[in-house]
Amino acid sequence: MYHDESSEQLTLFKTMLTDAYGENIASDLFVNMPNNRVVSFRVNRLKSTPEEVEQVLKQEHIVYEKVSWYEDAFVVSCDEKEIERLDMYQKGMIYLQSLSSMIPALILDPNVNEDILDMAAAPGGKTTQIAALTSNQARLTVTEAHKIRAEKLKFNLNKQGVKNASLIIKDARQLDDFFRFDHILLDAPCSGSGTFVLSEPKSYQSFSKELVNRSVRLQRELLDKAIKMLKSGKTMVYSTCSIMPVENEEMIKSVLKRNQVELVPIDDSMYQDIPKLPTQIEGTLLIKPTPYYEGFFVCKLKKK
């Protein structure tokens, strides 16, 4: 069923799932762990429209489908390489991105003329989406701690035609405290437990309790920093591609207890077609991992 070397990680994963969700949900998640995931992309509104993209796909005889919650999202029945050879990909008119990872920027709901921070921005999917959602008319600050990842980020910002982003190559925790933002997106580094694919041992071979604990410490520090830099009355989105409550709901519960921020419930009616897991905090979104969706947690907070 799976790689012997990686069976240790999968056994740990199943144990942690059972602790988090109980036997029934854990078994269902584990047994139905995807063997592969669909290829999806987002239209880059700075350079194209869904109509133009549909025309290209029809010309190329590429079968595609749409989702109910976002007209810029496309799911295609070919592999990534086939998309990458297309002129519209080369020119940055589309961006290969998983469906789940398109949701945090939509929930952030950024507007023109706002100061917006993306705290862990590489490779740039969410930053370029925010730029497109604001028609290049918001002031974006993007941080990335690692030089090589920052180069990839810079490349993607240029390719996608992002005009309004200042890139700071620095760990977001080290940003000056005088910074203040209208919106902050913290798509936090995590264990990646929502992205595991059974046929790809590489996707889960680094999974460990240590990784989860290390992620939790980093997430807490980044979240504290974000709250400090958020303007009063303004909102931020916290997201992870993990389905471990310790990285998600438990993180948010501990922050809510301190009374600096309050929860802004996510409008579930917009995302009713998305498969979900039960979440411990009503008003947060916990996406179930399937062949279409990565497991993802999304939560919106407002500073008091």
Protein Blocks (a to p, Z undefined) as FASTA:
>chain_A
ZZfklmmmmmmmmmmmmmmnojklmmmmmmmocfbdcddddddfklpcfklmmmmmmmno
pacdddfkbmkbccdfbdfklmmmpmklmnopaccddfklmmmmmmnopaehiacddfbl
bgolmmmmmmmmnnopaccddddfblklmmmmmmmmmmnopakbccddddfklpcfkbcc
fbdcdddddehlmmgcfklmklmmmgcfklmmmmmmmmmmmmmmmmmmpcghiacddddf
bfbfklmmmmmmmmmmnopaccddddfklmmmpccdddfbghiacddddfkbccdddddd
ddZZ
